[in-house]
Amino acid sequence: MKRRTLVILVAALASLVSIPVGNSDFRITLGIIVMVAGIKLFRFDKVIGFSFWTGLAVCMARIAYAAIIGISISPLLVGSYFLEIFFYIGYGIIYHFAIANIRTRYPVPLVVSLVLCDFGGNSLEYLMRFFYASEVWSDTSLLTLLLAALTRSVVIILVVWLLQRFGPKSIRTEEVIAS
């Protein structure tokens, strides 16, 4: 429980760091990278619920940050931030079925599965923004979403590998025990 809470809090704080992708309003944030790295490193089960709580924490962190820096908190802004929860939920649902519960003899390579999770989560958020009539991603293309998904997936794999090899002993020990 402590690890889950810690990963959720670190993901919420990391989500405040974002990198723009292309010439659109779309940004890659580090929150999802922390969430998925935590899931992989600590072998969390119940990924869908975990992704919901992470998404909610990310949303609340962004609202709090906006209030701290003096941005006017309007229902439109809060609604836009709450739509990001759908990205985390969508990612968690696809992760649950494409990675966590896969029992095939020839599984899909991890990077491809993570790209599918990311693209699926972004697609769900994009759909929710469409229903919400949000213009936030009006200039975002599918290519941008795929580029972001690939980038985040590669970074997740790299972060997990680095932490398993060079991270704190508790993380390295956990991986050896689980093997």
Secondary structure, DSSP 8 states (H G I E B T S, - for coil): -HHHHHHHHHHHHHTT-EEE-TTSS-EEESHHHHHHHHHHHHT-S-HHHHHHHHHHHHHHHHHHHHHHTT----HHHHHHHHHHHHHHHHHHHHHIIIIIT---SS---HHHHHHHHHHHHHHHHHHHHHHHT--TTTT--HHHHHHHHHHHHHHHHHHHHHHHHHS-HHHHHHHHHH-
